[in-house]
Amino acid sequence: MIGTQELIVILIVALFLFGPKKLPELARSLGSAMGEFKKAQRASELELDQFDAYTRKAANIVASEGKEKEKEQKDIPSSNNEIKTDTEPKTDTGLKIGTELKNDTDLENKP
């Protein structure tokens, strides 16, 4: 930051360079330029904040979708176990038919 003594020296040099008639005009244009600069700075900061919020939201969505997919993949083996069915017959008729089918296939395989 510029101290008081440095500011006084700068003003004296500017007074000698531009003269007393041009100095107020120069100060006005410098002030308006600083105002425009600050306005542009605020606008760019706002835009960057909005972009940051958007990227954070997108990253959170991607992370949550990844966790959901991971959970689904972990659930696949357990659902496979649930889908498996017992192929052995449970009734007397089923046992009888299963035994007959087995005997028929054994006879067909013998030369």
C-alpha positions as CSV (number, residue, x, y, z in Angstrom):
1,M,0.0,0.0,0.0
2,I,1.1,3.5,-0.7
3,G,1.9,5.6,2.4
4,T,1.1,9.3,2.9
5,Q,4.5,10.6,2.0
6,E,4.6,8.6,-1.3
7,L,1.1,9.9,-2.2
8,I,2.2,13.5,-1.7
9,V,5.3,13.0,-3.8
10,I,3.2,11.4,-6.6
11,L,0.7,14.3,-6.5
12,I,3.5,16.9,-6.7
13,V,5.1,15.1,-9.7
14,A,1.7,14.8,-11.4
15,L,1.0,18.6,-10.8
16,F,4.3,19.4,-12.5
17,L,3.8,17.0,-15.4
18,F,0.1,17.9,-16.2
19,G,-0.4,21.3,-14.7
20,P,-3.1,22.6,-12.5
21,K,-5.8,22.8,-15.3
22,K,-5.4,19.2,-16.4
23,L,-5.0,17.6,-13.0
24,P,-8.7,17.6,-12.0
25,E,-9.6,16.2,-15.4
26,L,-7.0,13.5,-15.0
27,A,-8.3,12.6,-11.5
28,R,-11.9,12.3,-12.8
29,S,-10.8,9.9,-15.6
30,L,-8.7,7.9,-13.2
31,G,-11.6,7.7,-10.7
32,S,-14.0,6.5,-13.4
33,A,-11.5,4.0,-14.7
34,M,-11.0,2.6,-11.2
35,G,-14.8,2.4,-10.8
36,E,-15.1,0.5,-14.1
37,F,-12.3,-1.8,-13.0
38,K,-14.0,-2.6,-9.7
39,K,-17.3,-3.2,-11.4
40,A,-15.7,-5.7,-13.8
41,Q,-13.8,-7.3,-10.9
42,R,-17.1,-7.8,-9.0
43,A,-18.8,-9.3,-12.1
44,S,-16.0,-11.7,-12.7
45,E,-15.9,-12.8,-9.1
46,L,-19.7,-13.4,-9.2
47,E,-19.3,-15.4,-12.3
48,L,-16.4,-17.5,-10.8
49,D,-18.5,-18.1,-7.7
50,Q,-21.4,-19.3,-9.8
51,F,-19.1,-21.6,-11.8
52,D,-17.6,-22.9,-8.6
53,A,-21.0,-23.7,-7.2
54,Y,-22.0,-25.4,-10.4
55,T,-18.9,-27.6,-10.5
56,R,-19.3,-28.5,-6.8
57,K,-22.9,-29.5,-7.5
58,A,-21.9,-31.6,-10.5
59,A,-19.1,-33.3,-8.5
60,N,-21.6,-34.2,-5.8
61,I,-24.0,-35.6,-8.3
62,V,-21.3,-37.7,-9.9
63,A,-20.1,-38.9,-6.5
64,S,-23.5,-39.9,-5.4
65,E,-24.2,-41.7,-8.7
66,G,-20.9,-43.6,-8.3
67,K,-21.9,-44.7,-4.8
68,E,-25.2,-45.9,-6.0
69,K,-23.6,-47.9,-8.8
70,E,-21.1,-49.4,-6.3
71,K,-24.0,-50.4,-4.0
72,E,-25.8,-51.9,-7.0
73,Q,-22.7,-53.9,-7.9
74,K,-22.4,-55.2,-4.4
75,D,-26.0,-56.2,-4.4
76,I,-25.7,-58.3,-7.5
77,P,-24.0,-61.4,-5.9
78,S,-26.7,-61.5,-3.2
79,S,-29.5,-61.2,-5.7
80,N,-27.9,-64.0,-7.7
81,N,-28.1,-66.2,-4.6
82,E,-31.8,-65.3,-4.3
83,I,-32.5,-66.1,-7.9
84,K,-31.0,-69.6,-7.8
85,T,-33.6,-72.3,-7.5
86,D,-33.4,-75.8,-6.2
87,T,-33.7,-78.2,-9.1
88,E,-34.1,-81.3,-6.9
89,P,-37.7,-82.5,-6.8
90,K,-39.5,-82.0,-3.5
91,T,-42.5,-84.3,-3.8
92,D,-42.8,-88.1,-4.1
93,T,-44.1,-87.8,-7.6
94,G,-41.2,-85.5,-8.6
95,L,-38.8,-88.0,-7.0
96,K,-40.3,-90.8,-9.0
97,I,-40.3,-88.9,-12.3
98,G,-36.7,-87.7,-11.7
99,T,-35.6,-91.3,-11.0
100,E,-37.3,-92.6,-14.1
101,L,-35.7,-89.9,-16.3
102,K,-32.3,-90.6,-14.8
103,N,-32.7,-94.3,-15.5
104,D,-33.8,-93.6,-19.1
105,T,-30.8,-91.4,-19.8
106,D,-28.5,-94.1,-18.3
107,L,-30.0,-96.7,-20.6
108,E,-29.5,-94.5,-23.7
109,N,-25.9,-93.9,-22.8
110,K,-25.0,-97.6,-22.5
111,P,-23.8,-99.3,-25.7
